[in-house]
Amino acid sequence: MLRAVSAHLELDVTEPATLVLEIAVAQDYLDAGQVVEALTVTASGDRATPRELLTQHGTRVHVLDAPVGPVTIDYSARIQGRCEPQPATEWDLLRYLRPSRYCESDSLLPTALAEFDGVPRAELPSAVSAWVGSRLAYVPGSSLPTDGAERTLLARQGVCRDYAHLVVALLRALDVPARVVGVYAPGIEPMDFHAVAEAYVDGEWEVVDATALGPRQSFVRIATGADAADIAFLSTHHGSVTVTGQEVTAVVDDLPRDDARLRVTIG
């Protein structure tokens, strides 16, 4: 499998700011020797070099101290083949059972028990995915960046991050470790950065995408964490920034066909 991904961002910095980017593919692909990539950043017409930080689960963070003026960011990567996900630690399995800001598993416990009591553990990821997918409508622009799983369920609509948050919250309420992953996703429409869930069942992280927008086998991991706060493609601090342009692409040489009943990992 050969996948090619890219991201183009245009920003207007009106007050000096620290930009935090999570757009590069995860370190696992580099460790396996599978990636040819390029990152180019210009700030006010000059070439800039972000600092790279490596965080948990192989997430690569690029940090740039941006002056006032236009900033352009271009990232591209070609990924040959697939790689195995990192094994889960004991702390991972405890951390990803806890409620988080956007995944209020404690508040949604009664709903989870009412809907999924008696479902075998190994079948919970697919059962929760099907339930969420049948109850939410995918409506771009329908949710706020501050919305969590509880509000998404009440609204009955959202985008990929909202679907992922609700899936994760319900699974955690059912004592299944679950987390959120930012990915490049060949085959999805509309094309953009994509958010999905991962559930830990039978010794591996199974990818769960209740939107069913694209084949899970083609996804490329970018960032992994408790919820959207950990996987944001752009965060700004200490200044003022407006996104004036954004384009994301992701293609694969042979787009696979997905079956929601099958267990798939991101690799």
Backbone torsions as a table, in degrees:
resi	resn	phi	psi	omega
1	MET	NA	125.7	176.3
2	LEU	-114.5	122.0	179.7
3	ARG	-119.4	140.7	177.3
4	ALA	-124.8	128.4	-176.6
5	VAL	-131.8	155.8	176.7
6	SER	-156.6	158.0	175.3
7	ALA	-142.5	134.0	177.6
8	HIS	-126.4	122.3	-179.7
9	LEU	-124.4	136.3	172.9
10	GLU	-120.1	125.2	-175.0
11	LEU	-125.2	150.8	173.6
12	ASP	-117.9	110.3	-178.9
13	VAL	-94.6	115.4	-178.6
14	THR	-101.1	-15.4	170.6
15	GLU	-138.9	138.3	-178.5
16	PRO	-48.0	133.2	-171.9
17	ALA	-141.2	156.2	169.5
18	THR	-96.4	118.4	178.9
19	LEU	-98.2	134.2	179.2
20	VAL	-121.2	114.5	-174.7
21	LEU	-108.7	136.0	170.1
22	GLU	-128.6	79.0	-178.1
23	ILE	-127.4	-10.8	-179.9
24	ALA	-82.4	148.8	178.4
25	VAL	-65.8	154.0	-174.3
26	ALA	-62.8	155.7	-175.9
27	GLN	-60.1	-28.0	-178.3
28	ASP	-55.7	-38.4	-179.6
29	TYR	-67.0	-39.0	177.9
30	LEU	-66.5	-42.4	-179.2
31	ASP	-61.0	-30.9	-179.9
32	ALA	-86.1	0.3	178.7
33	GLY	69.3	31.8	-172.3
34	GLN	-104.2	-1.5	-167.2
35	VAL	-120.3	136.5	163.1
36	VAL	-117.5	120.4	-172.5
37	GLU	-139.2	165.2	176.8
38	ALA	-148.6	139.1	175.9
39	LEU	-130.1	120.9	179.3
40	THR	-124.2	128.6	-179.8
41	VAL	-129.5	130.0	172.4
42	THR	-121.9	138.2	179.4
43	ALA	-127.9	118.1	-176.8
44	SER	52.7	38.3	176.4
45	GLY	87.5	-7.5	-179.0
46	ASP	-105.9	145.2	176.4
47	ARG	-65.8	134.6	-179.5
48	ALA	-125.2	149.5	-179.2
49	THR	-119.6	106.7	178.1
50	PRO	-69.3	155.6	171.9
51	ARG	-85.1	136.6	179.4
52	GLU	-102.9	130.0	176.0
53	LEU	-117.6	142.4	177.5
54	LEU	-109.0	120.9	-177.7
55	THR	-110.2	-171.4	-176.6
56	GLN	-60.5	149.0	177.8
57	HIS	65.7	19.3	175.8
58	GLY	80.0	10.8	177.4
59	THR	-67.7	129.9	179.5
60	ARG	-104.5	121.6	-177.5
61	VAL	-109.9	131.1	177.1
62	HIS	-111.7	126.7	-174.3
63	VAL	-115.5	131.8	-179.2
64	LEU	-133.9	129.0	171.6
65	ASP	-87.8	103.7	-170.3
66	ALA	-97.9	130.8	174.7
67	PRO	-79.9	173.3	175.8
68	VAL	-63.6	136.7	179.6
69	GLY	130.9	-177.3	-179.2
70	PRO	-74.9	143.2	175.3
71	VAL	-127.4	131.1	177.3
72	THR	-121.0	132.8	-177.3
73	ILE	-126.2	126.4	176.8
74	ASP	-128.1	125.6	177.1
75	TYR	-128.6	138.2	174.7
76	SER	-144.0	150.4	178.5
77	ALA	-152.6	145.7	171.3
78	ARG	-118.0	124.9	-174.8
79	ILE	-116.7	119.1	-179.4
80	GLN	-101.1	119.6	177.8
81	GLY	84.1	-170.6	-179.5
82	ARG	-124.0	161.4	175.5
83	CYS	-130.2	158.7	-178.8
84	GLU	-82.3	139.6	177.5
85	PRO	-66.9	154.5	177.6
86	GLN	-64.1	145.7	176.9
87	PRO	-67.1	151.3	178.8
88	ALA	-80.3	138.5	173.8
89	THR	-89.9	166.6	177.6
90	GLU	-61.2	-37.0	178.6
91	TRP	-65.7	-39.4	176.5
92	ASP	-55.0	-46.1	-174.1
93	LEU	-70.1	-23.6	174.0
94	LEU	-84.8	-45.7	-178.4
95	ARG	-58.7	-41.7	-174.1
96	TYR	-87.9	15.8	165.5
97	LEU	-99.5	-12.9	-174.1
98	ARG	-84.3	148.1	171.7
99	PRO	-62.1	151.5	174.3
100	SER	-134.9	176.9	-172.0
101	ARG	-52.5	-45.6	-175.8
102	TYR	-101.8	-1.2	-179.4
103	CYS	-125.4	82.0	-172.8
104	GLU	-83.6	71.5	-175.6
105	SER	-64.9	-28.1	177.8
106	ASP	-67.1	-42.9	179.3
107	SER	-68.0	-30.7	-175.8
108	LEU	-94.8	7.3	179.8
109	LEU	-57.2	-47.4	179.9
110	PRO	-59.6	-39.0	178.3
111	THR	-64.4	-44.6	-178.9
112	ALA	-61.3	-44.3	-178.9
113	LEU	-68.1	-38.7	-179.5
114	ALA	-65.4	-37.4	-174.1
115	GLU	-89.2	-28.5	-169.4
116	PHE	-126.1	10.2	177.1
117	ASP	-60.6	127.7	179.2
118	GLY	94.2	-10.0	177.2
119	VAL	-73.9	128.0	179.0
120	PRO	-56.3	143.6	-174.8
121	ARG	-54.2	-43.7	-177.0
122	ALA	-64.9	-20.6	-178.4
123	GLU	-96.8	-4.8	-176.0
124	LEU	-63.2	-43.4	179.6
125	PRO	-56.6	-46.7	-179.0
126	SER	-70.7	-34.6	179.5
127	ALA	-67.6	-43.9	178.8
128	VAL	-66.1	-41.5	179.2
129	SER	-59.4	-46.2	-179.2
130	ALA	-65.1	-39.5	-179.6
131	TRP	-64.7	-47.8	179.8
132	VAL	-64.1	-44.2	-179.4
133	GLY	-61.1	-31.2	-178.2
134	SER	-84.6	-13.9	-176.2
135	ARG	-107.8	-13.7	178.3
136	LEU	-110.4	148.1	171.2
137	ALA	-105.8	134.0	178.9
138	TYR	-81.4	109.1	-175.7
139	VAL	-131.4	101.5	178.8
140	PRO	-55.2	136.2	178.2
141	GLY	79.8	5.5	-174.6
142	SER	-85.8	-12.5	-176.6
143	SER	-124.7	163.9	178.2
144	LEU	-99.1	155.0	177.3
145	PRO	-60.8	-18.8	-179.2
146	THR	-94.5	-0.1	-179.5
147	ASP	-71.4	139.3	174.9
148	GLY	-110.8	-173.3	-174.8
149	ALA	-62.2	-39.8	-177.6
150	GLU	-62.8	-46.0	179.6
151	ARG	-66.6	-35.6	177.7
152	THR	-61.7	-43.2	179.5
153	LEU	-63.3	-39.1	178.9
154	LEU	-68.4	-37.3	-178.1
155	ALA	-77.2	-25.5	-179.5
156	ARG	62.9	26.6	177.4
157	GLN	-159.8	164.5	179.5
158	GLY	166.9	-165.6	176.1
159	VAL	-120.3	-171.2	-169.6
160	CYS	-57.1	-41.5	-179.5
161	ARG	-61.9	-35.3	-179.9
162	ASP	-69.3	-42.7	175.4
163	TYR	-59.0	-46.7	-178.1
164	ALA	-62.7	-42.8	179.8
165	HIS	-61.7	-42.6	-179.0
166	LEU	-67.8	-41.7	176.8
167	VAL	-59.3	-48.3	-177.9
168	VAL	-62.8	-44.6	-178.8
169	ALA	-61.2	-43.5	-179.9
170	LEU	-66.7	-41.6	179.7
171	LEU	-65.4	-42.8	177.4
172	ARG	-61.2	-39.6	178.5
173	ALA	-61.3	-26.5	179.6
174	LEU	-94.6	13.6	178.0
175	ASP	66.4	30.4	171.5
176	VAL	-107.0	117.6	176.9
177	PRO	-57.1	132.7	-177.8
178	ALA	-147.6	148.1	-177.6
179	ARG	-145.3	172.3	-177.4
180	VAL	-111.2	141.1	-177.5
181	VAL	-129.2	131.7	170.6
182	GLY	-90.3	133.1	-174.8
183	VAL	-138.0	157.3	157.9
184	TYR	-85.8	136.3	-169.9
185	ALA	-132.9	87.2	174.5
186	PRO	-55.3	135.6	176.2
187	GLY	98.9	-13.4	-177.9
188	ILE	-80.9	156.0	177.9
189	GLU	-145.5	121.5	5.8
190	PRO	-75.5	147.5	-179.6
191	MET	-72.0	131.3	179.9
192	ASP	-171.3	177.9	165.1
193	PHE	-60.6	144.5	-173.5
194	HIS	-126.1	145.7	177.7
195	ALA	-119.8	134.8	179.3
196	VAL	-136.5	174.1	176.5
197	ALA	-106.4	156.7	168.4
198	GLU	-127.7	136.2	179.2
199	ALA	-120.4	137.8	-178.0
200	TYR	-95.2	109.5	-178.9
201	VAL	-138.4	132.9	176.4
202	ASP	53.9	40.7	170.7
203	GLY	83.8	11.4	177.5
204	GLU	-149.6	158.6	178.6
205	TRP	-87.8	110.9	179.3
206	GLU	-93.0	128.9	179.9
207	VAL	-79.0	133.9	-178.0
208	VAL	-125.6	117.7	-179.3
209	ASP	-127.8	96.4	-176.5
210	ALA	-70.2	-14.7	176.7
211	THR	-72.9	-27.7	-177.4
212	ALA	53.8	34.8	-177.6
213	LEU	-79.1	-23.7	-177.7
214	GLY	-157.0	165.1	-178.6
215	PRO	-69.8	126.3	-176.7
216	ARG	-63.7	-28.4	-177.6
217	GLN	-62.8	-22.2	-175.8
218	SER	-93.1	-7.0	-173.8
219	PHE	-65.6	145.5	177.7
220	VAL	-118.6	122.9	-176.9
221	ARG	-69.3	135.0	171.2
222	ILE	-110.2	-64.2	-174.4
223	ALA	-138.1	152.0	-175.1
224	THR	-136.0	137.7	178.7
225	GLY	-174.1	-168.6	-175.0
226	ALA	-70.5	-36.9	178.3
227	ASP	-163.8	-165.8	-173.2
228	ALA	-61.8	-24.5	178.9
229	ALA	-61.6	-25.6	-178.1
230	ASP	-90.6	-12.3	-172.0
231	ILE	-124.0	12.3	-176.7
232	ALA	-58.4	131.4	-178.5
233	PHE	-69.1	-24.4	177.8
234	LEU	-146.6	126.7	171.4
235	SER	-126.3	145.3	178.7
236	THR	-124.4	143.5	-179.0
237	HIS	-138.7	150.0	172.0
238	HIS	62.4	26.7	-179.8
239	GLY	-172.7	-162.1	-178.8
240	SER	-133.5	125.3	-175.6
241	VAL	-138.7	139.0	174.0
242	THR	-121.3	133.2	174.5
243	VAL	-82.0	117.9	-178.5
244	THR	-103.6	-13.9	178.3
245	GLY	-159.9	143.4	179.8
246	GLN	-153.3	134.3	175.6
247	GLU	-145.3	130.1	179.0
248	VAL	-124.2	136.3	174.9
249	THR	-130.4	149.8	176.1
250	ALA	-157.0	119.8	-179.7
251	VAL	-133.2	159.5	178.4
252	VAL	-135.0	149.0	-175.7
253	ASP	-66.4	-28.8	179.0
254	ASP	-143.8	98.6	-175.1
255	LEU	-66.4	118.8	-177.6
256	PRO	-76.4	163.6	172.7
257	ARG	-99.8	132.9	-176.1
258	ASP	-99.8	154.7	174.2
259	ASP	-133.6	113.7	-174.3
260	ALA	-60.0	-17.9	-179.6
261	ARG	-80.2	-13.8	-176.9
262	LEU	-89.5	149.0	175.8
263	ARG	-87.7	124.7	-176.4
264	VAL	-128.6	141.8	174.3
265	THR	-112.9	155.6	176.4
266	ILE	-84.1	126.8	-178.2
267	GLY	-159.4	NA	NA
